C-alpha cells in the first residue's frame, strides 16, 4: 500500500515570498528524501462545500510503510523538516495516510 505524507498549508501573509522559498529551497530538500517516489503539490483554488482553510496541499508518495519510515528517519528529511519549521511552522499540518483503491 502506498503511504503518503500530506502537508496541508494555510494561506501565508506573503504568498510570493512563501512560494519562492517553497519552490526554490524547500522542494529541492524534499527531492533528496530517500525512498520518495514522487511529490505532488496541489494549489487549492476553491472548496465545493464549507470554508477553505488551505492554500496548498503537498503529497509525498512512498511505496510502503517501510520506505516511508526510512525516509522520515533520514538526515535528508530532518533537513527538510528543519527548513519547514523555519518558514511554515504556523501554517502547516502534517498527516500520514495509506492510499486505498476504491
HUBEL-V677462 format. One record per residue. PHI is phi in radians with two decimals (999 if undefined). OMEGA is omega in degrees with one decimal (none if undefined). D_FIRST is the distance of its C-alpha to the first C-alpha in Angstrom with 2 decimals. Layout:
# HUBEL-V677462
phi: [PHI PHI]
omega: [OMEGA OMEGA]
d_first: [D_FIRST D_FIRST]
This chain:
# HUBEL-V677462
phi: [999 -1.12 -1.98 -2.19 -1.73 -1.85 -1.94 -1.81 -1.87 -1.38 -1.19 -1.35 -1.15 -1.94 -1.07 -1.11 -1.14 -1.04 -1.13 -1.09 -1.17 -1.02 -1.36 -1.59 -2.04 -1.22 -1.11 -1.08 -1.18 -1.05 -1.06 -1.52 -1.16 -1.08 1.48 -1.18 -1.46 -2.84 -2.17 -2.14 -1.97 -1.93 -1.56 -1.44 -1.53 -2.91 -1.88 -1.62 -2.54 1.32 -1.36 -1.82 -1.51 -2.01 -1.86 -2.33 -2.30 -1.79 -2.08 -1.92 -1.70 -2.23 -1.06 -2.83 -1.09 -1.11 -1.14 -1.07 -1.05 -1.14 -1.08 -1.16 -1.51 -1.36 -1.05 -1.12 -1.24 -1.07 -1.13 -1.14 -1.14 -1.09 -1.10 -0.98 -1.17 -1.32 -2.25 -2.43 -0.86 -1.55 -1.93 -1.99 -2.12 -1.92 -2.39 -1.85 -2.37 -1.80 -1.37 -2.14 -1.39 -1.45]
omega: [175.6 175.8 -178.5 166.5 176.0 174.8 -177.7 -175.3 170.1 -175.4 177.7 177.1 -180.0 -175.6 -177.2 178.8 178.1 -177.6 178.0 178.7 -177.7 -176.0 -173.2 -176.8 -171.3 -177.1 173.0 174.9 178.9 -177.6 -178.9 -176.8 -179.7 176.9 179.0 179.4 176.3 174.9 179.4 177.3 -178.5 174.6 -177.9 -179.2 -178.9 172.3 178.8 177.5 174.3 179.8 178.9 179.2 -170.5 179.3 177.2 170.2 179.3 178.3 174.5 -172.9 175.6 -174.3 -175.4 -176.8 -179.9 178.5 177.8 -178.4 179.2 178.4 -178.8 -178.6 -173.3 174.2 179.6 178.7 176.5 177.5 178.0 178.3 177.2 177.1 -179.7 -179.3 -179.2 -176.0 -175.0 -176.7 -176.1 -176.0 -168.1 168.5 -180.0 175.5 175.3 -179.3 171.0 -178.8 177.7 177.0 -179.9 none]
d_first: [0.00 3.80 6.31 9.72 13.21 15.51 19.20 21.50 25.03 28.24 31.04 33.06 36.85 37.16 34.52 35.90 35.93 32.41 31.05 33.14 31.74 28.15 28.31 30.73 29.77 26.45 24.18 25.66 24.77 21.14 21.04 21.96 19.01 17.58 14.06 14.10 12.98 14.79 16.60 17.68 20.67 21.67 25.29 25.91 28.95 29.50 28.20 28.81 29.56 30.83 31.34 29.22 28.58 26.40 27.47 24.31 20.59 18.71 14.98 13.79 10.54 8.95 6.83 5.47 7.72 10.51 10.87 10.91 13.42 15.46 15.72 16.82 19.33 20.80 24.33 23.22 21.10 24.06 26.32 24.25 24.20 27.94 28.53 26.58 28.77 31.84 31.54 29.16 29.26 30.71 28.69 25.02 22.52 19.21 16.18 12.60 10.04 6.49 6.31 7.09 9.28 12.85]
